Amino acid sequence: MIEGILIGLTTALTFQNILMVMVGCFFGTIIGMLPGLGPMTAIALMIPITYGFDPATGLILMAGVYYGAVFGGSTSSILLNAPGVPGTVATSFDGYPMAQQGKAGKALAIAAWSSFAGGTLSAIYLLFMAPSLSKVSLSFRSPDYFALMILGLTAIAAFSSKGQFLKAMMMVVLGLMLASVGQDSLSDITRFTFNNMNLTDGISFVLVVMATFAMSEALTIILKRNDPTDAAKQVSLTELGSIRINKEERTKMYKTIPRSSVIGFLIGVLPGAGATIASFLAYGMERNVVSDEEKEKFGKGSVNGLSAPETANNAACSGSFVPMLTLGIPGSGTTAVMLGALLGFGVQPGPRLYMTNPEIFWSIIMSMYIGMVILLILNLPLIPYIARILAVPKNYLIPLILFFSVTGIYVMSFNNFDIYLMIGIAVVATFLRLYDFPMPPLILAFVLGGLMEENLRRSLLLSNGSWEFLWDRTLTACILATTILIVIWHIYKTFKKKN
Amino acid sequence: MNINTTKIISLLFFIFSAFYLYTAYQIQVFAFDENAPFNARTFPIYLGYAGLFFSGLKLILPDTNTIKVDHKNLEYKKTGILILIAIIYGATILKVGYFLTTSLFLFASYYFLGERRWILMFLLSFPFVAAFMYLLHGILDIYLRDPFLQLIGVMG
């Protein structure tokens, strides 16, 4: 194993490869910042270019683009409340309020350090656990995945702000309903399309996330422009603040990062789970373990609330390489694109790769890690310049957010209908936000909808229509028991506070 | 029962869920799939019932955290205009082209939001869109349909 790591390091640390990773990080950050263009698009765009290089250099370029785009996605989540990818949605919960309080620089620095620490720790976990983890990931079955998704959705609803559980559950159901529009994945039967051809392929994730986050945020800002309670918030948006993280904040991060990295890595290892569930679960868990005083700060710019999802999503990114490299099963959309690129290079990931070609396995892991180091070195000094976007006055920023949102949809589909649909969803979301209906549960449910139905389908077919699959396996029963405990805990806490 | 806007939204969601459930039952499945443990309508039916359940609970249970929105302070007019401009933008982008419609959309939005610094408004619309278009189309090779630029011979 050590030999494999050393070969991986030697390959990744040549001048050409370091230059590639720098270029990749820079372009990845810019592409990732553009709402609608996430790591998946960024890597997909790079594939034709990488074929001009040898496999190691090509992969290193992609690694740089990948981490750059993830950091860029976090940047737009924090500065604009416009997460381009599902994995950075949870980052906006506390990152954006922090930016509104004039601490945008600090929020970006916390995100950068947490991402780096999450990636570093997950690389260490990978070092020691990769062989046995591939066996663990194989033991997960459809009922376990279904239960895990129920847990993720319940956790995000339960951990919404005080008194919002039912509202959050309504948003979860609405997200799942939106995800059910279009062709059924198995039978190709169209559902809820009302004979509209534009809905046959379903509603795209980018459209829903742009509508419910970026566009509805822009509309809410205009709508509340004269609201005296909101005016103070808007003024502070023009302030960047220091990027220095003080001792108290560092202490909080020291506690958050290890536990979030473990969650992120373990969730990342499960094929199909990925950075989104990891970041939401880490956020939920963090909110549950901190003190009551700190808990109150969640959703209002908490350091723990920002650090947890950022650590977890990066740890999950590394973790998601385990099923891809050891089983040949991509754990996420991004790793699916990477898998395609690896196949293009003639590298066949699968159970034999780790055993027979450890140097390929480790050069990929090492190049990912070096990408992260370079990203930190490059982006930390650039934070003040990146965050200048906040200095743009509202009269300019709002139309620019709308422009980026519409462009994101336009380049994806070249379809007027999608633009109308996005505007429609944004108007409804703006109205719902006015009455404190939380949007993150809707997004998570929308992302998980297809996977959830698929796993329920398999489970029910295997159990011949019986719901006994929910308690047949110990793992499924444990996950569901955790879900029930979360709901009971939430009801108990609400009841206790009421009294 | 105290009727507030949250309750009205819950009622609307209840009606929406009922409609969703009705539509879910109308989904045509293959004859051999009709009695299968899982078919194309199974998951939507569960969702419909879940929607009815949660919105029903929200309707019945007392509201512990009532949200009051002061409509007098909300800028409905400007928001409405912005939405209207976005709809016009969406309607014309394919026919007229990305460059002209996007630039005009940005310019009009700045104007209706109260901006009057004409040079800055111009710079942040036409040249800005041109630069952005170059990034997408020229560097990243993302196709942008633009009949207007094709007509005047700027784009191939």
Contacts between the chains, C-beta under 8 A, distances in Angstrom:
chain1	res1	chain2	res2	distance
A	31	B	140	7.4
A	45	B	140	5.8
A	45	B	141	7.5
A	45	B	142	7.8
A	162	B	65	6.6
A	163	B	64	5.0
A	163	B	65	3.5
A	164	B	65	7.3
A	166	B	54	5.8
A	166	B	57	5.7
A	166	B	58	4.6
A	166	B	61	7.3
A	167	B	6	7.7
A	167	B	58	7.0
A	169	B	54	4.6
A	170	B	10	7.3
A	170	B	13	5.7
A	170	B	51	7.3
A	170	B	54	5.0
A	170	B	55	5.8
A	170	B	58	6.6
A	173	B	17	7.4
A	173	B	47	6.0
A	173	B	50	5.0
A	173	B	51	4.6
A	173	B	54	6.0
A	174	B	13	7.5
A	174	B	51	7.6
A	176	B	47	5.3
A	176	B	50	7.9
A	177	B	20	5.9
A	177	B	44	7.6
A	177	B	47	5.5
A	177	B	51	6.9
A	180	B	43	6.5
A	180	B	44	5.1
A	180	B	47	6.5
A	184	B	40	4.0
A	186	B	40	7.7
A	187	B	29	7.0
A	187	B	30	6.5
A	187	B	33	6.6
A	187	B	39	7.1
A	187	B	40	5.1
A	189	B	27	6.5
A	189	B	28	6.6
A	189	B	29	6.2
A	189	B	30	7.6
A	189	B	40	4.3
A	191	B	24	7.7
A	191	B	27	5.3
A	191	B	40	6.2
A	191	B	41	7.6
A	191	B	44	6.3
A	192	B	20	7.6
A	192	B	23	6.1
A	192	B	44	7.5
A	219	B	79	5.6
A	219	B	82	7.0
A	219	B	83	7.2
A	222	B	75	5.7
A	222	B	78	5.5
A	222	B	79	4.9
A	222	B	82	6.1
A	222	B	113	7.2
A	223	B	74	5.1
A	223	B	75	5.5
A	223	B	76	7.2
A	223	B	79	4.8
A	224	B	73	7.4
A	224	B	74	6.6
A	224	B	75	7.5
A	225	B	75	4.8
A	225	B	78	7.2
A	226	B	73	5.1
A	226	B	74	7.5
A	226	B	75	5.9
A	227	B	70	7.2
A	227	B	73	4.5
A	227	B	74	6.9
A	228	B	73	6.9
A	394	B	113	7.4
A	395	B	110	5.9
A	395	B	113	4.4
A	395	B	114	6.0
A	395	B	115	4.3
A	396	B	110	6.4
A	396	B	115	7.1
A	396	B	120	7.9
A	396	B	124	5.8
A	398	B	82	7.5
A	398	B	109	7.1
A	398	B	113	6.4
A	399	B	82	8.0
A	399	B	105	7.3
A	399	B	106	5.1
A	399	B	109	3.4
A	399	B	110	5.9
A	399	B	113	7.0
A	400	B	106	7.4
A	400	B	124	7.7
A	402	B	82	7.3
A	402	B	86	6.0
A	402	B	105	7.8
A	402	B	109	6.8
A	403	B	102	6.3
A	403	B	105	6.8
A	403	B	106	5.9
A	406	B	86	7.0
A	406	B	89	6.5
A	406	B	90	6.9
A	406	B	93	7.5
A	406	B	102	7.9
A	406	B	105	7.9
A	407	B	102	7.3
A	407	B	132	7.7
A	407	B	136	7.8
A	410	B	93	6.1
A	410	B	98	7.1
A	410	B	144	8.0
A	411	B	136	6.7
A	411	B	142	5.4
A	411	B	143	7.9
A	411	B	144	6.8
A	414	B	94	6.6
A	414	B	145	5.8
A	415	B	94	7.9
A	416	B	90	5.5
A	416	B	91	6.2
A	416	B	93	7.2
A	416	B	94	5.8
A	419	B	86	7.8
A	419	B	89	7.6
A	419	B	90	3.3
A	419	B	93	7.1
A	420	B	87	6.9
A	420	B	90	5.7
A	423	B	83	6.3
A	423	B	86	5.4
A	423	B	87	6.0
A	423	B	90	6.7
A	427	B	83	6.4
A	430	B	79	7.9
A	432	B	9	7.1
A	434	B	67	7.8
A	434	B	69	5.4
A	435	B	5	5.7
A	435	B	6	5.4
A	435	B	9	6.0
A	435	B	67	5.0
A	435	B	69	6.9
A	436	B	6	8.0
A	436	B	65	7.6
A	436	B	67	5.0
A	437	B	9	7.2
A	452	B	43	7.9
A	453	B	43	4.4
A	456	B	38	7.1
A	456	B	42	7.9
A	456	B	43	6.3
A	457	B	38	4.6
A	457	B	42	7.7
A	457	B	43	7.5
A	460	B	37	4.7
A	460	B	38	4.5
A	460	B	42	7.5
A	461	B	36	7.7
A	461	B	37	5.6
A	461	B	38	5.6
A	463	B	37	7.7
A	464	B	37	6.0
A	465	B	37	3.1
A	465	B	38	7.5
A	494	B	64	7.9
A	498	B	64	6.9
